[in-house]
Amino acid sequence: MTIDLSTMSRPELEQLRRKIDQALDRLARKERKLALEAAEQAARAHGYSLSELTGAEPRAAAKPKAPARYRNPANPAQSWSGRGRQPGWIKDALAQGKSLDDFEI
């Protein structure tokens, strides 16, 4: 396949560059996956896992979301765990003199 770059316009050349970059990215991902599979297979052949040999630990599972402790009586769909920033409806209620105890679930 021969491409004459001298006859192409700037938009055509930029489009060609994007396609080439995308193709290189796909190829790099494929090659990395194949290399990782080969490394895992070689480690298994010697009785190890790849993580044992590299010292890498498996990724920890995401922490579960904290359960809701407070609920907005005006809109039961709104709740708050008591962690992090206070939602606006809590701030407004506290400014009006209410207590957090009023919103406990």
Backbone as XML, in Angstrom:
<?xml version="1.0"?>
<chain id="A" units="angstrom">
  <residue number="1" name="MET">
    <atom name="N" x="0.848" y="-1.172" z="0.000"/>
    <atom name="CA" x="0.000" y="0.000" z="0.000"/>
    <atom name="C" x="0.896" y="1.239" z="0.000"/>
  </residue>
  <residue number="2" name="THR">
    <atom name="N" x="0.702" y="2.088" z="-0.978"/>
    <atom name="CA" x="1.487" y="3.296" z="-1.093"/>
    <atom name="C" x="0.574" y="4.501" z="-0.940"/>
  </residue>
  <residue number="3" name="ILE">
    <atom name="N" x="0.970" y="5.418" z="-0.065"/>
    <atom name="CA" x="0.195" y="6.631" z="0.153"/>
    <atom name="C" x="1.097" y="7.807" z="-0.203"/>
  </residue>
  <residue number="4" name="ASP">
    <atom name="N" x="0.605" y="8.660" z="-1.083"/>
    <atom name="CA" x="1.367" y="9.844" z="-1.473"/>
    <atom name="C" x="0.953" y="10.993" z="-0.558"/>
  </residue>
  <residue number="5" name="LEU">
    <atom name="N" x="1.767" y="11.238" z="0.453"/>
    <atom name="CA" x="1.441" y="12.266" z="1.436"/>
    <atom name="C" x="1.476" y="13.673" z="0.852"/>
  </residue>
  <residue number="6" name="SER">
    <atom name="N" x="2.249" y="13.865" z="-0.196"/>
    <atom name="CA" x="2.381" y="15.207" z="-0.771"/>
    <atom name="C" x="1.108" y="15.679" z="-1.459"/>
  </residue>
  <residue number="7" name="THR">
    <atom name="N" x="0.215" y="14.770" z="-1.783"/>
    <atom name="CA" x="-1.031" y="15.164" z="-2.456"/>
    <atom name="C" x="-2.197" y="15.327" z="-1.480"/>
  </residue>
  <residue number="8" name="MET">
    <atom name="N" x="-1.957" y="15.029" z="-0.202"/>
    <atom name="CA" x="-3.036" y="15.085" z="0.783"/>
    <atom name="C" x="-3.131" y="16.474" z="1.394"/>
  </residue>
  <residue number="9" name="SER">
    <atom name="N" x="-4.372" y="16.873" z="1.720"/>
    <atom name="CA" x="-4.606" y="18.157" z="2.378"/>
    <atom name="C" x="-4.317" y="18.022" z="3.875"/>
  </residue>
  <residue number="10" name="ARG">
    <atom name="N" x="-4.262" y="19.157" z="4.554"/>
    <atom name="CA" x="-4.014" y="19.137" z="5.997"/>
    <atom name="C" x="-5.070" y="18.312" z="6.738"/>
  </residue>
  <residue number="11" name="PRO">
    <atom name="N" x="-6.389" y="18.531" z="6.486"/>
    <atom name="CA" x="-7.382" y="17.709" z="7.190"/>
    <atom name="C" x="-7.221" y="16.208" z="6.912"/>
  </residue>
  <residue number="12" name="GLU">
    <atom name="N" x="-6.863" y="15.856" z="5.693"/>
    <atom name="CA" x="-6.660" y="14.443" z="5.369"/>
    <atom name="C" x="-5.453" y="13.879" z="6.127"/>
  </residue>
  <residue number="13" name="LEU">
    <atom name="N" x="-4.382" y="14.674" z="6.202"/>
    <atom name="CA" x="-3.194" y="14.232" z="6.932"/>
    <atom name="C" x="-3.486" y="14.100" z="8.433"/>
  </residue>
  <residue number="14" name="GLU">
    <atom name="N" x="-4.256" y="15.047" z="8.996"/>
    <atom name="CA" x="-4.603" y="14.975" z="10.414"/>
    <atom name="C" x="-5.485" y="13.769" z="10.706"/>
  </residue>
  <residue number="15" name="GLN">
    <atom name="N" x="-6.400" y="13.471" z="9.782"/>
    <atom name="CA" x="-7.257" y="12.296" z="9.952"/>
    <atom name="C" x="-6.412" y="11.024" z="9.888"/>
  </residue>
  <residue number="16" name="LEU">
    <atom name="N" x="-5.458" y="10.983" z="8.960"/>
    <atom name="CA" x="-4.562" y="9.837" z="8.843"/>
    <atom name="C" x="-3.745" y="9.675" z="10.125"/>
  </residue>
  <residue number="17" name="ARG">
    <atom name="N" x="-3.278" y="10.786" z="10.696"/>
    <atom name="CA" x="-2.511" y="10.737" z="11.941"/>
    <atom name="C" x="-3.363" y="10.160" z="13.068"/>
  </residue>
  <residue number="18" name="ARG">
    <atom name="N" x="-4.623" y="10.595" z="13.175"/>
    <atom name="CA" x="-5.509" y="10.072" z="14.223"/>
    <atom name="C" x="-5.710" y="8.567" z="14.064"/>
  </residue>
  <residue number="19" name="LYS">
    <atom name="N" x="-5.909" y="8.136" z="12.811"/>
    <atom name="CA" x="-6.104" y="6.702" z="12.570"/>
    <atom name="C" x="-4.849" y="5.913" z="12.926"/>
  </residue>
  <residue number="20" name="ILE">
    <atom name="N" x="-3.691" y="6.464" z="12.600"/>
    <atom name="CA" x="-2.431" y="5.783" z="12.918"/>
    <atom name="C" x="-2.245" y="5.709" z="14.429"/>
  </residue>
  <residue number="21" name="ASP">
    <atom name="N" x="-2.520" y="6.816" z="15.139"/>
    <atom name="CA" x="-2.396" y="6.823" z="16.596"/>
    <atom name="C" x="-3.326" y="5.799" z="17.235"/>
  </residue>
  <residue number="22" name="GLN">
    <atom name="N" x="-4.550" y="5.713" z="16.742"/>
    <atom name="CA" x="-5.508" y="4.746" z="17.269"/>
    <atom name="C" x="-5.030" y="3.321" z="17.012"/>
  </residue>
  <residue number="23" name="ALA">
    <atom name="N" x="-4.516" y="3.079" z="15.811"/>
    <atom name="CA" x="-4.029" y="1.739" z="15.480"/>
    <atom name="C" x="-2.830" y="1.371" z="16.347"/>
  </residue>
  <residue number="24" name="LEU">
    <atom name="N" x="-1.936" y="2.324" z="16.609"/>
    <atom name="CA" x="-0.779" y="2.061" z="17.460"/>
    <atom name="C" x="-1.208" y="1.790" z="18.901"/>
  </residue>
  <residue number="25" name="ASP">
    <atom name="N" x="-2.199" y="2.519" z="19.388"/>
    <atom name="CA" x="-2.705" y="2.283" z="20.740"/>
    <atom name="C" x="-3.312" y="0.892" z="20.863"/>
  </residue>
  <residue number="26" name="ARG">
    <atom name="N" x="-4.129" y="0.493" z="19.877"/>
    <atom name="CA" x="-4.725" y="-0.846" z="19.902"/>
    <atom name="C" x="-3.645" y="-1.920" z="19.888"/>
  </residue>
  <residue number="27" name="LEU">
    <atom name="N" x="-2.643" y="-1.736" z="19.041"/>
    <atom name="CA" x="-1.559" y="-2.710" z="18.937"/>
    <atom name="C" x="-0.767" y="-2.791" z="20.239"/>
  </residue>
  <residue number="28" name="ALA">
    <atom name="N" x="-0.494" y="-1.655" z="20.868"/>
    <atom name="CA" x="0.248" y="-1.646" z="22.127"/>
    <atom name="C" x="-0.538" y="-2.376" z="23.215"/>
  </residue>
  <residue number="29" name="ARG">
    <atom name="N" x="-1.856" y="-2.164" z="23.287"/>
    <atom name="CA" x="-2.672" y="-2.856" z="24.278"/>
    <atom name="C" x="-2.658" y="-4.366" z="24.033"/>
  </residue>
  <residue number="30" name="LYS">
    <atom name="N" x="-2.753" y="-4.753" z="22.756"/>
    <atom name="CA" x="-2.752" y="-6.176" z="22.409"/>
    <atom name="C" x="-1.409" y="-6.809" z="22.763"/>
  </residue>
  <residue number="31" name="GLU">
    <atom name="N" x="-0.313" y="-6.130" z="22.439"/>
    <atom name="CA" x="1.014" y="-6.666" z="22.738"/>
    <atom name="C" x="1.237" y="-6.762" z="24.252"/>
  </residue>
  <residue number="32" name="ARG">
    <atom name="N" x="0.767" y="-5.779" z="24.993"/>
    <atom name="CA" x="0.915" y="-5.795" z="26.447"/>
    <atom name="C" x="0.134" y="-6.968" z="27.044"/>
  </residue>
  <residue number="33" name="LYS">
    <atom name="N" x="-1.080" y="-7.187" z="26.531"/>
    <atom name="CA" x="-1.903" y="-8.291" z="27.022"/>
    <atom name="C" x="-1.213" y="-9.627" z="26.743"/>
  </residue>
  <residue number="34" name="LEU">
    <atom name="N" x="-0.664" y="-9.791" z="25.530"/>
    <atom name="CA" x="0.033" y="-11.030" z="25.184"/>
    <atom name="C" x="1.270" y="-11.236" z="26.047"/>
  </residue>
  <residue number="35" name="ALA">
    <atom name="N" x="2.013" y="-10.156" z="26.317"/>
    <atom name="CA" x="3.215" y="-10.261" z="27.146"/>
    <atom name="C" x="2.842" y="-10.640" z="28.577"/>
  </residue>
  <residue number="36" name="LEU">
    <atom name="N" x="1.770" y="-10.062" z="29.090"/>
    <atom name="CA" x="1.320" y="-10.386" z="30.443"/>
    <atom name="C" x="0.882" y="-11.840" z="30.534"/>
  </residue>
  <residue number="37" name="GLU">
    <atom name="N" x="0.150" y="-12.306" z="29.532"/>
    <atom name="CA" x="-0.273" y="-13.711" z="29.520"/>
    <atom name="C" x="0.928" y="-14.642" z="29.463"/>
  </residue>
  <residue number="38" name="ALA">
    <atom name="N" x="1.946" y="-14.293" z="28.660"/>
    <atom name="CA" x="3.147" y="-15.126" z="28.567"/>
    <atom name="C" x="3.901" y="-15.136" z="29.893"/>
  </residue>
  <residue number="39" name="ALA">
    <atom name="N" x="3.971" y="-14.002" z="30.556"/>
    <atom name="CA" x="4.658" y="-13.926" z="31.850"/>
    <atom name="C" x="3.906" y="-14.744" z="32.899"/>
  </residue>
  <residue number="40" name="GLU">
    <atom name="N" x="2.584" y="-14.653" z="32.904"/>
    <atom name="CA" x="1.796" y="-15.444" z="33.854"/>
    <atom name="C" x="1.976" y="-16.932" z="33.605"/>
  </residue>
  <residue number="41" name="GLN">
    <atom name="N" x="2.002" y="-17.324" z="32.328"/>
    <atom name="CA" x="2.180" y="-18.733" z="31.984"/>
    <atom name="C" x="3.559" y="-19.224" z="32.419"/>
  </residue>
  <residue number="42" name="ALA">
    <atom name="N" x="4.590" y="-18.409" z="32.213"/>
    <atom name="CA" x="5.937" y="-18.800" z="32.625"/>
    <atom name="C" x="6.024" y="-18.928" z="34.145"/>
  </residue>
  <residue number="43" name="ALA">
    <atom name="N" x="5.387" y="-18.029" z="34.868"/>
    <atom name="CA" x="5.399" y="-18.112" z="36.336"/>
    <atom name="C" x="4.688" y="-19.376" z="36.798"/>
  </residue>
  <residue number="44" name="ARG">
    <atom name="N" x="3.536" y="-19.682" z="36.183"/>
    <atom name="CA" x="2.792" y="-20.899" z="36.557"/>
    <atom name="C" x="3.612" y="-22.154" z="36.269"/>
  </residue>
  <residue number="45" name="ALA">
    <atom name="N" x="4.388" y="-22.136" z="35.185"/>
    <atom name="CA" x="5.208" y="-23.299" z="34.832"/>
    <atom name="C" x="6.252" y="-23.581" z="35.905"/>
  </residue>
  <residue number="46" name="HIS">
    <atom name="N" x="6.620" y="-22.559" z="36.681"/>
    <atom name="CA" x="7.604" y="-22.733" z="37.752"/>
    <atom name="C" x="6.944" y="-22.811" z="39.126"/>
  </residue>
  <residue number="47" name="GLY">
    <atom name="N" x="5.612" y="-22.874" z="39.151"/>
    <atom name="CA" x="4.897" y="-23.056" z="40.411"/>
    <atom name="C" x="4.602" y="-21.778" z="41.174"/>
  </residue>
  <residue number="48" name="TYR">
    <atom name="N" x="4.635" y="-20.640" z="40.499"/>
    <atom name="CA" x="4.368" y="-19.366" z="41.151"/>
    <atom name="C" x="3.249" y="-18.630" z="40.421"/>
  </residue>
  <residue number="49" name="SER">
    <atom name="N" x="2.723" y="-17.637" z="41.102"/>
    <atom name="CA" x="1.838" y="-16.705" z="40.401"/>
    <atom name="C" x="2.680" y="-15.482" z="40.059"/>
  </residue>
  <residue number="50" name="LEU">
    <atom name="N" x="2.258" y="-14.750" z="39.090"/>
    <atom name="CA" x="3.010" y="-13.569" z="38.681"/>
    <atom name="C" x="3.064" y="-12.549" z="39.817"/>
  </residue>
  <residue number="51" name="SER">
    <atom name="N" x="1.993" y="-12.427" z="40.588"/>
    <atom name="CA" x="1.993" y="-11.466" z="41.692"/>
    <atom name="C" x="2.981" y="-11.873" z="42.780"/>
  </residue>
  <residue number="52" name="GLU">
    <atom name="N" x="3.193" y="-13.184" z="42.965"/>
    <atom name="CA" x="4.186" y="-13.634" z="43.946"/>
    <atom name="C" x="5.592" y="-13.227" z="43.513"/>
  </residue>
  <residue number="53" name="LEU">
    <atom name="N" x="5.861" y="-13.309" z="42.238"/>
    <atom name="CA" x="7.201" y="-13.002" z="41.742"/>
    <atom name="C" x="7.472" y="-11.500" z="41.679"/>
  </residue>
  <residue number="54" name="THR">
    <atom name="N" x="6.455" y="-10.726" z="41.394"/>
    <atom name="CA" x="6.656" y="-9.283" z="41.256"/>
    <atom name="C" x="6.436" y="-8.535" z="42.561"/>
  </residue>
  <residue number="55" name="GLY">
    <atom name="N" x="5.828" y="-9.197" z="43.537"/>
    <atom name="CA" x="5.540" y="-8.532" z="44.798"/>
    <atom name="C" x="4.290" y="-7.677" z="44.728"/>
  </residue>
  <residue number="56" name="ALA">
    <atom name="N" x="3.632" y="-7.689" z="43.600"/>
    <atom name="CA" x="2.400" y="-6.920" z="43.454"/>
    <atom name="C" x="1.271" y="-7.669" z="44.128"/>
  </residue>
  <residue number="57" name="GLU">
    <atom name="N" x="0.468" y="-6.932" z="44.857"/>
    <atom name="CA" x="-0.671" y="-7.548" z="45.518"/>
    <atom name="C" x="-1.914" y="-7.334" z="44.673"/>
  </residue>
  <residue number="58" name="PRO">
    <atom name="N" x="-2.832" y="-8.274" z="44.721"/>
    <atom name="CA" x="-4.083" y="-8.080" z="43.978"/>
    <atom name="C" x="-4.786" y="-6.823" z="44.471"/>
  </residue>
  <residue number="59" name="ARG">
    <atom name="N" x="-5.485" y="-6.174" z="43.581"/>
    <atom name="CA" x="-6.189" y="-4.951" z="43.948"/>
    <atom name="C" x="-7.280" y="-5.256" z="44.962"/>
  </residue>
  <residue number="60" name="ALA">
    <atom name="N" x="-7.359" y="-4.412" z="45.953"/>
    <atom name="CA" x="-8.371" y="-4.579" z="46.992"/>
    <atom name="C" x="-9.731" y="-4.180" z="46.434"/>
  </residue>
  <residue number="61" name="ALA">
    <atom name="N" x="-10.740" y="-4.839" z="46.936"/>
    <atom name="CA" x="-12.100" y="-4.500" z="46.522"/>
    <atom name="C" x="-12.446" y="-3.118" z="47.053"/>
  </residue>
  <residue number="62" name="ALA">
    <atom name="N" x="-13.315" y="-2.441" z="46.347"/>
    <atom name="CA" x="-13.742" y="-1.113" z="46.760"/>
    <atom name="C" x="-14.484" y="-1.201" z="48.086"/>
  </residue>
  <residue number="63" name="LYS">
    <atom name="N" x="-14.313" y="-0.179" z="48.901"/>
    <atom name="CA" x="-14.992" y="-0.163" z="50.188"/>
    <atom name="C" x="-16.486" y="0.008" z="49.961"/>
  </residue>
  <residue number="64" name="PRO">
    <atom name="N" x="-17.287" y="-0.673" z="50.766"/>
    <atom name="CA" x="-18.724" y="-0.499" z="50.616"/>
    <atom name="C" x="-19.140" y="0.905" z="51.047"/>
  </residue>
  <residue number="65" name="LYS">
    <atom name="N" x="-20.188" y="1.389" z="50.453"/>
    <atom name="CA" x="-20.700" y="2.710" z="50.771"/>
    <atom name="C" x="-21.255" y="2.696" z="52.189"/>
  </residue>
  <residue number="66" name="ALA">
    <atom name="N" x="-20.983" y="3.759" z="52.933"/>
    <atom name="CA" x="-21.470" y="3.845" z="54.312"/>
    <atom name="C" x="-22.998" y="3.928" z="54.300"/>
  </residue>
  <residue number="67" name="PRO">
    <atom name="N" x="-23.648" y="3.250" z="55.243"/>
    <atom name="CA" x="-25.114" y="3.284" z="55.272"/>
    <atom name="C" x="-25.618" y="4.667" z="55.675"/>
  </residue>
  <residue number="68" name="ALA">
    <atom name="N" x="-26.793" y="4.987" z="55.213"/>
    <atom name="CA" x="-27.400" y="6.279" z="55.537"/>
    <atom name="C" x="-27.796" y="6.311" z="57.004"/>
  </residue>
  <residue number="69" name="ARG">
    <atom name="N" x="-27.529" y="7.425" z="57.664"/>
    <atom name="CA" x="-27.921" y="7.607" z="59.064"/>
    <atom name="C" x="-28.978" y="8.684" z="59.214"/>
  </residue>
  <residue number="70" name="TYR">
    <atom name="N" x="-29.075" y="9.568" z="58.209"/>
    <atom name="CA" x="-30.020" y="10.677" z="58.287"/>
    <atom name="C" x="-30.837" y="10.727" z="56.997"/>
  </residue>
  <residue number="71" name="ARG">
    <atom name="N" x="-32.105" y="11.091" z="57.117"/>
    <atom name="CA" x="-32.983" y="11.180" z="55.944"/>
    <atom name="C" x="-33.734" y="12.494" z="55.995"/>
  </residue>
  <residue number="72" name="ASN">
    <atom name="N" x="-33.921" y="13.087" z="54.815"/>
    <atom name="CA" x="-34.662" y="14.339" z="54.685"/>
    <atom name="C" x="-36.153" y="14.015" z="54.737"/>
  </residue>
  <residue number="73" name="PRO">
    <atom name="N" x="-36.885" y="14.503" z="55.749"/>
    <atom name="CA" x="-38.315" y="14.189" z="55.826"/>
    <atom name="C" x="-39.116" y="14.810" z="54.683"/>
  </residue>
  <residue number="74" name="ALA">
    <atom name="N" x="-38.638" y="15.907" z="54.122"/>
    <atom name="CA" x="-39.341" y="16.548" z="53.017"/>
    <atom name="C" x="-39.150" y="15.779" z="51.713"/>
  </residue>
  <residue number="75" name="ASN">
    <atom name="N" x="-38.030" y="15.054" z="51.597"/>
    <atom name="CA" x="-37.741" y="14.277" z="50.394"/>
    <atom name="C" x="-37.021" y="12.995" z="50.836"/>
  </residue>
  <residue number="76" name="PRO">
    <atom name="N" x="-37.752" y="11.905" z="51.067"/>
    <atom name="CA" x="-37.145" y="10.674" z="51.579"/>
    <atom name="C" x="-36.065" y="10.082" z="50.662"/>
  </residue>
  <residue number="77" name="ALA">
    <atom name="N" x="-35.974" y="10.528" z="49.435"/>
    <atom name="CA" x="-34.934" y="10.021" z="48.538"/>
    <atom name="C" x="-33.563" y="10.584" z="48.914"/>
  </residue>
  <residue number="78" name="GLN">
    <atom name="N" x="-33.551" y="11.672" z="49.686"/>
    <atom name="CA" x="-32.291" y="12.285" z="50.093"/>
    <atom name="C" x="-31.871" y="11.745" z="51.453"/>
  </residue>
  <residue number="79" name="SER">
    <atom name="N" x="-30.656" y="11.224" z="51.501"/>
    <atom name="CA" x="-30.123" y="10.705" z="52.758"/>
    <atom name="C" x="-28.659" y="11.097" z="52.862"/>
  </residue>
  <residue number="80" name="TRP">
    <atom name="N" x="-28.107" y="10.908" z="54.059"/>
    <atom name="CA" x="-26.710" y="11.256" z="54.308"/>
    <atom name="C" x="-26.158" y="10.281" z="55.325"/>
  </residue>
  <residue number="81" name="SER">
    <atom name="N" x="-24.917" y="9.831" z="55.121"/>
    <atom name="CA" x="-24.298" y="8.858" z="56.012"/>
    <atom name="C" x="-23.727" y="9.500" z="57.260"/>
  </residue>
  <residue number="82" name="GLY">
    <atom name="N" x="-23.600" y="10.809" z="57.273"/>
    <atom name="CA" x="-22.977" y="11.494" z="58.398"/>
    <atom name="C" x="-21.496" y="11.699" z="58.173"/>
  </residue>
  <residue number="83" name="ARG">
    <atom name="N" x="-20.995" y="11.240" z="57.049"/>
    <atom name="CA" x="-19.583" y="11.397" z="56.695"/>
    <atom name="C" x="-19.469" y="12.399" z="55.557"/>
  </residue>
  <residue number="84" name="GLY">
    <atom name="N" x="-18.354" y="13.086" z="55.514"/>
    <atom name="CA" x="-18.132" y="14.036" z="54.429"/>
    <atom name="C" x="-18.899" y="15.333" z="54.647"/>
  </residue>
  <residue number="85" name="ARG">
    <atom name="N" x="-19.007" y="16.100" z="53.580"/>
    <atom name="CA" x="-19.682" y="17.397" z="53.662"/>
    <atom name="C" x="-21.164" y="17.220" z="53.930"/>
  </residue>
  <residue number="86" name="GLN">
    <atom name="N" x="-21.696" y="18.135" z="54.691"/>
    <atom name="CA" x="-23.126" y="18.093" z="54.976"/>
    <atom name="C" x="-23.893" y="18.533" z="53.738"/>
  </residue>
  <residue number="87" name="PRO">
    <atom name="N" x="-24.956" y="17.813" z="53.388"/>
    <atom name="CA" x="-25.775" y="18.243" z="52.263"/>
    <atom name="C" x="-26.516" y="19.534" z="52.602"/>
  </residue>
  <residue number="88" name="GLY">
    <atom name="N" x="-26.961" y="20.228" z="51.581"/>
    <atom name="CA" x="-27.632" y="21.509" z="51.760"/>
    <atom name="C" x="-28.853" y="21.426" z="52.647"/>
  </residue>
  <residue number="89" name="TRP">
    <atom name="N" x="-29.631" y="20.364" z="52.519"/>
    <atom name="CA" x="-30.846" y="20.262" z="53.320"/>
    <atom name="C" x="-30.527" y="20.117" z="54.801"/>
  </residue>
  <residue number="90" name="ILE">
    <atom name="N" x="-29.396" y="19.507" z="55.144"/>
    <atom name="CA" x="-28.967" y="19.414" z="56.544"/>
    <atom name="C" x="-28.512" y="20.787" z="57.030"/>
  </residue>
  <residue number="91" name="LYS">
    <atom name="N" x="-27.704" y="21.458" z="56.228"/>
    <atom name="CA" x="-27.214" y="22.788" z="56.609"/>
    <atom name="C" x="-28.371" y="23.744" z="56.842"/>
  </residue>
  <residue number="92" name="ASP">
    <atom name="N" x="-29.340" y="23.722" z="55.934"/>
    <atom name="CA" x="-30.495" y="24.613" z="56.065"/>
    <atom name="C" x="-31.267" y="24.313" z="57.350"/>
  </residue>
  <residue number="93" name="ALA">
    <atom name="N" x="-31.483" y="23.046" z="57.646"/>
    <atom name="CA" x="-32.240" y="22.663" z="58.835"/>
    <atom name="C" x="-31.494" y="23.053" z="60.104"/>
  </residue>
  <residue number="94" name="LEU">
    <atom name="N" x="-30.170" y="22.846" z="60.120"/>
    <atom name="CA" x="-29.386" y="23.220" z="61.289"/>
    <atom name="C" x="-29.406" y="24.732" z="61.494"/>
  </residue>
  <residue number="95" name="ALA">
    <atom name="N" x="-29.389" y="25.492" z="60.390"/>
    <atom name="CA" x="-29.457" y="26.953" z="60.474"/>
    <atom name="C" x="-30.805" y="27.408" z="61.040"/>
  </residue>
  <residue number="96" name="GLN">
    <atom name="N" x="-31.843" y="26.605" z="60.847"/>
    <atom name="CA" x="-33.177" y="26.925" z="61.369"/>
    <atom name="C" x="-33.346" y="26.462" z="62.811"/>
  </residue>
  <residue number="97" name="GLY">
    <atom name="N" x="-32.284" y="25.907" z="63.392"/>
    <atom name="CA" x="-32.334" y="25.514" z="64.791"/>
    <atom name="C" x="-32.670" y="24.060" z="65.039"/>
  </residue>
  <residue number="98" name="LYS">
    <atom name="N" x="-32.823" y="23.268" z="64.005"/>
    <atom name="CA" x="-33.121" y="21.851" z="64.198"/>
    <atom name="C" x="-31.842" y="21.108" z="64.578"/>
  </residue>
  <residue number="99" name="SER">
    <atom name="N" x="-32.020" y="19.885" z="65.075"/>
    <atom name="CA" x="-30.904" y="19.058" z="65.504"/>
    <atom name="C" x="-30.734" y="17.895" z="64.519"/>
  </residue>
  <residue number="100" name="LEU">
    <atom name="N" x="-29.530" y="17.346" z="64.465"/>
    <atom name="CA" x="-29.296" y="16.160" z="63.630"/>
    <atom name="C" x="-30.169" y="15.001" z="64.081"/>
  </residue>
  <residue number="101" name="ASP">
    <atom name="N" x="-30.474" y="14.966" z="65.375"/>
    <atom name="CA" x="-31.329" y="13.895" z="65.914"/>
    <atom name="C" x="-32.692" y="13.869" z="65.233"/>
  </residue>
  <residue number="102" name="ASP">
    <atom name="N" x="-33.139" y="15.014" z="64.740"/>
    <atom name="CA" x="-34.442" y="15.093" z="64.086"/>
    <atom name="C" x="-34.464" y="14.318" z="62.760"/>
  </residue>
  <residue number="103" name="PHE">
    <atom name="N" x="-33.292" y="14.030" z="62.215"/>
    <atom name="CA" x="-33.226" y="13.404" z="60.893"/>
    <atom name="C" x="-32.710" y="11.980" z="60.930"/>
  </residue>
  <residue number="104" name="GLU">
    <atom name="N" x="-32.429" y="11.467" z="62.118"/>
    <atom name="CA" x="-31.904" y="10.101" z="62.215"/>
    <atom name="C" x="-32.907" y="9.090" z="61.689"/>
  </residue>
  <residue number="105" name="ILE">
    <atom name="N" x="-32.372" y="8.071" z="61.071"/>
    <atom name="CA" x="-33.210" y="7.010" z="60.507"/>
    <atom name="C" x="-33.512" y="5.981" z="61.578"/>
  </residue>
</chain>
